[in-house]
Amino acid sequence: MANGWKDLVSGSDSGSGRNTNTNTITSTSTSNTTNTKIKKTEDLEVFKMAHRLTLELYKLTGKFPKSEKFALVSQIRRASSSICSNLMEGSHRHSSKEFRQFVGIANGSVGELKYHLLLAKDLGYLDESKYVELIEKVNQISKMLRSLSSSLLQRSRKGK
């Protein structure tokens, strides 16, 4: 099965070829026979946003009490990094259907992260304004993941 989801990265409608390595995707356009390089998974806006959020949370949780190092700090860091990890892993699978499954897992990590941020706020580690700012970012990532999932579903139904 072709990897049509990879065209989502560039917004192209071309049919995809095989991975030439783990970072670059080669695509052959259906309208001509030239090969073009498609952007990497890291170029997806949802990946960039989730990665920036993870970096921010790593810095922020470094200020939490030492007693939380192996508890809430670890949970927040794992949940946030899991979003990009699942996008990357799913993008290296063989089909849009498989990638979509990992997008769903990434969105599950978003839900987990939302609870851990609520808990951090309620324990007094995050003030209300920072919590609201973070939740807005998390909600935007979730919306973007749902959109990506929907696009992948449409492509898998088309046999791409």
N, C-alpha and C positions, 0 to 999 in steps of 0.2 A: 504494500500500500504506500502511496506517495505521501510525503510530508507536507501537505498543503498548508498546514498551520504556519509554517515558517514564512510564508508570504505575508502573514499578518504583521510581521516585524517591520516590513518595508511598506506595507499597504498595497502590495502588488497583487495582481490577479493571475500571475503566471503559475504554471505547474512547476512543482519542485522536483529536484533531483535528489541524489544521495548526499549525505554528509561526506565532505572530503577530509574533515578532521572534527574534533569536538568543538571547535570554536567558529568555524566558517561553514556556511551552507552555500552550495552551488545550486543555482536555479536556471532552468532552461525555459525561456519564454515560449508560450504556445504561438505567439504571433511572429516570432522569428527564431532562428536557430542559434543565436549567440548566448553564451553563458554569462550570467551576471552574478556578482557576489551579493548575497543578502546579508543584512546586518545581523549581528549576534543577538542572542537572547537578552544579553545585558543591555541592549538598546531598546527593549520594550519599555515604555514609559512606566508601566506598573512595576517592573523590576527596579528601575532607577529610584522610584519613589519609595518603595519598600526598603531598598538598600540604604537610602539616606535616613529613613526612620530608624533602621537598625543601628546605624552609627550613632545617631542622636541618643537612642536609648542606652547604648553601651556607656556613653559619657554620663548620662543622667543617673543611671543606676550605680555608677561608681561612687556617687555621693550618698547612697543609701547606707543605713547602719551596717556595720560589719556583721552583726548577727543575722542579717538577711542574705549574706553572700551565697550561701548554698541553698537558699530557699527562694524567696521572691525574686531576687536579682537574677538567679539562674533561670527561673521560669520565664521572666520577661525577655531575657536575652535569647533563650532557646525558641520561644514562640515567635519572636520577631525575625530571627535569622532563618527560621523554618519556612517562612514565606518565600524568600528568594531561593532557598535550597530546593524546595519543591518545584518552583518554576524551572530552575536549571535542570533538575533531574527529569522532569516531565518532557522538557524540550528535547532531550536526548533519547527519548523513546521512539518507537517505530511508527506511530500513527497519531493522528489528531485525537482519536478516542482515548488513547493512553495519556496523551498530554493533558487532555481535559480532566481526567481523573486526578492528576497531580495538581491542577489548578484548583479543584475542589478541596483537596487536602490543604493547599495553601490558604484557602479561604477559611477552613476550619481553624488554622493557626491564628488567623485574624480574630476569630471569635474568642479563642483562648487568651490572646493578648489583651483584648478589650476587658475581660474579667480581671486579669492581673493588674491592669492600669487602674481599674476601679478600686481594687483592693489596696493598691499603693496609695491612692488618694485618701481612702477611708482610714488608713493607718497613719496618715499625716506625712507621708514621704513625698507627695506631690500636692502642690496647692491647686485650688480649683481652676485657675486660669490656665495653668500648664496642662492639667488634665483635659480640659475642653479642647485646647490646641492639639493635643496628641490624638484624642478621639476623633476630631475632624479629619486628621490625616489618615487614621486607621479606617474610618468609614469611606473615605475616597478610594483607598486601596481596595477595599472590599467591593465597591462599585465597579472598579476597573477590572477586578478579577471575574466578577459576574459577566461583564461585557466580553471579556476574553473567552470565557467558557461558552457563552452563547455563540460567538463567532466560530469557535472550534466545533461546536455541535453542528452548525450549518455546514461547515466544510466536510465533516465526517459523513454527513448525510449525502453530500455530493460525491463521496468516494475519494476525497483528497486526503 
